[in-house]
Every structure is written in structure tokens, then in C-alpha cells.
Amino acid sequence: MSEVRIEPSWRKVLDKEFEKPYWEALSSFVKEEYVSKKVYQPPAYLFRAFELCPFEEVKVVVVGQDPYHNPGQANGLSFAVNRGISLPPSLKNIFKEIQSDLGVEPEPSGDLSRWARQGVLMLNSVLTVLANSPASHKGKGWEVFTDAVIESLNQNKEHVVYMLWGNYAKEKGRVVDKKMNLVLTSGHPSPYSAQFFFGNHHFSRCNDYLKEHGKEPIDWR
């Protein structure tokens, strides 16, 4: 749809998605939800992950599920929260793994735009959620759109690192060509499965791979 405001390089590769019937249905649903209910994330943040990480600059993809559903948290980036907001448990565990893996202490802020600007696409599978109701916008069409995002990367870029944490993300990344990209999988950083996340060394493995292919590593602090 012509009124979709998404970063131009992403618009170029995803333009056909906005003409499909599912997108029209999704747009109508989301607009009505914003009008009648409390929805996160704010509309201005819907495509923030794409704004901060243009298509040509993507080096790493971190796949999440849907935005945080409590006030002030969701900011358009998977696993991230707004500056000044307490770190959710999953993000705390991500920071712990970075410190253990790389021997560096991440900045205390949970606003991960500092990673996005280096080429890390912090992609949630679903881009909206009702307040206090996780997964409430599951199955409404966002997954079709974000599948197309991953497919567009898979078709047009190589030597991208995909970090797929938990079964949901692993399923989302099944389309990725493992011969042309690095696909890293482990348990989800949630406290319920963190024992299968800690020790995965994804951050060092990611940077080693990027350097091997002539790309600047990510400063995960």
C-alpha cells in the first residue's frame, strides 16, 4: 500500500508485499486495533528496525517474536527496550552471555539501536501486540510479512549471520541457505530456557565469521 512508510532500500525489495491481499487485511486490522485499543509498539516505531538498518547494511539478523506488552518497553527492535526502562529477563541474559563470551560489559541501556546502526536487524516476527496480552496479534499477517523479509535477505544477500534463539526463531529461519550464510541456533534467552542459551558463544562466532568474509565485526557493547 502506497502509504506504508518504510526505509527506501527495504521498500524496494518488499514493494510487492504491500500490494498483496494479506497486507490490506493486516493494515485494516492493525489500524482498527490502534484506534479502539491500547497497542504496542507506538506507530512511529513499527518499522524502526528497518530505518536503523537499511537492507544493504544488514550483516546480522536477530529474530524475536512480538513486542514487549508492558508500558514504555517496546521500541521497534527485538529484545530491546527504551532507554531508562529496566532490562527484561531475556535481555539481561543476552548481556550476561556477551560478557561471558567476549569479556566485555554491555552498556546498561536496553535500547539496542547501537547494534542496529552497525548492521544488526533486530527483527520481531510480529510487529504489534495488545497491552498486557502477549501474542495477541499472532496469526494476523505480520508473520507473512516478516517471512518475506527473511526471504528477501536470503535471496539477495550472502554471508549474513542469523541468530535464532528458541524453537520459534529456528522455524522462522528454516528458509535460510546455510551454505551461503551462518545460522546460529540455541535455546531462547528467557529464564525458562536460558540453560540452553548460555555458553552458545554466538557473539564471538558471529564476529569471527564477519571478519572471515571481510566485514567489520559488531561491537556488542
N, C-alpha and C positions, 0 to 999 in steps of 0.2 A: 504493500500500500504506500502511496506516494508520501504520506505524512510521517512515515517512520523516520526518526532522526537517529541515525547510527553513523559511526565514523566512516568516511568515504571509502576507504580501502575495503572495509567489510561490506559496505553497501554494494560494491562492485561484484564481490563473489557470492553474495547472498540475495541479490536483487530478485531472482526468480521465486524465492521463498515467499516474498511479500505479495506475490500475485496468486498464491495457491489458496484453495478454499479453507484449509485448516487455519491459515493465518487470519483470514477475515473473521472466522468464528472465534478464534483466540482473542483477537483485538476487541471484538464486541463484548466478550465475556469479561476481559480484564477492565475495560472502561467502565462497565456497569458495576463491577466489584469496587473499583476506586470511588465511584460516586456514592454507593449505598453502604459500604462497609469500611472498616479500618484495614488497610492493606499495606504490607511492607514488601519491597522497599519503596521509598519515595519515587514517583515517576521520573524525576530527573536522574535517578541512579540506575534506571532499568538497563541501559547499555553502557554503563560506566566501564565495565571490564574491557569492552571493545574500544572505547575512547582512549583509555590509558595504554592500550596495547594494540596498535594497528596491525593489520594482517601481515604485512611484510616484516614486522619486527618480532613475531611470535617465535620464541625459542623453547618455551616450556609451557605445558598445559596442566593445570591442577584442577581436577574435576570434583565439584561438590554436588549437593543435592538441591535444597532450596534455601532461600534466605533465612536468616535468623528471624524469629517471630515475636521478639520482645522489643519494647520501645528503644529507639536510638541505636540499635545494633546494626541492622543491615545497611551496607553501603555500596552494593553492586559487585563486590568481589567475594568469591567463595572463601569461606573460613574467616574472612576479615570482619572487623567491627570498626565503628567510627572512633576517631581519636578521643581519648578520655573515657571510653567505655571499658569496663572490666573485661579481661580476656575470658572468653568461653572455655570450657574444659578442653575441647578438641584443639583449639589454638594454643593453649598452654602446653599441651603435649607435643604439638608441632615444634614449638620453640625449644622444648626440652631435647627433642631429637636433634635439632640443629646444633644445639650447644654440645651435645654428646658426640655428634658425627664430625663437626667441623672445628670444635674447640673455640667457638665464638659465641658471645651472648647477644641474641637479637635485641633490637631496640624494644622498649617496653610497650610502644603503641601497637595496637592491633589493626591499624589502618595500613593494609599491605600494598598501598599504591606505590610504595618504594620498590616493591618487587615487580609490579605490573609495568612500571616505566622502564624496566630493564628487559622486558620481553616475556614476562610470565603472564599468560592468560589465565586469570582466576575465574574459571567458568562454572557457574551453577547450572544444573540441568533444568531446573525450574526457576524462573526469574521473579515470581511473585508468590506471596503467601498471606493468608489472613492472620491478623494479630492473634497471638496465643493459640494458634492452630496449625502445628507443623504438618506439612504435606497436603494442606488443604487445597492447593491448586495443582496437585498431581493429576496427570491424565487429561489436562485441558488443552494441550497442544504445544506447550513450551518444550517438551521433550523432543518433539519432531523438529522444532527449530534448532535446538542445540545439537541434535544428531547431525543436522545439516552443517552446523559449524565445524564439528569434528571431521565430517566427511570432506568438507572443502579444504581443510588443512591437510588431510591425508592425501587428497588428490593433487594438491598444488605445492606442497612443501615437503622437504625431507630433512632428516637429522633433527627432528623435533623430539624433545623429551616429554613423555606423558607420565604423570604421576597419578596413579589410580589406586585410591585407598578405600578398601571395603568392596564388598560384592557388587554394590550398585554401580560404583565407578568402573569396576572391572568390566561389567557388562556393557557399560556405555562406550568403553574403548575397544570393544572387540573388533571393530572395523579397521583399526589402525594397522598398517603394514609394519610388522615387527622387523622386517629386514632393512627397511629404509629409515626407521626411527627407533628410539629407545623407549620401551614400555616398561615402567617400573610399577610393580603391584605389591601390596601388602595389606594387612588389616587396617581398619579405619582408626584414626587417632582418638576417637571417642573413648572415654574411660572404660566403657564396656568391652572394648576390643583392643585397647592400647598395647596389651602384651604381644599382640601380633603386628604392631606398628613400630614399637621401639626396637632399635637395632637394625632397621632396614637400610640405613646408610644411603638413602635416596638422594640426599643433598650433595654429598661428595661424589656419588656415582653420576649424578646429573652434570656436575661441573667438569668432571673428568671427560665425559662424553662430548660436551660442548667444546672443550679445548682440543680434543682429538680431531674435531671437524672444523677447526679454525674459527670458532665463535667465542666471544667474550663470556667467561663464566658469570654466574649470578652471585651478587653479594647478598647472601641470605640474612644479613643482619637487619 
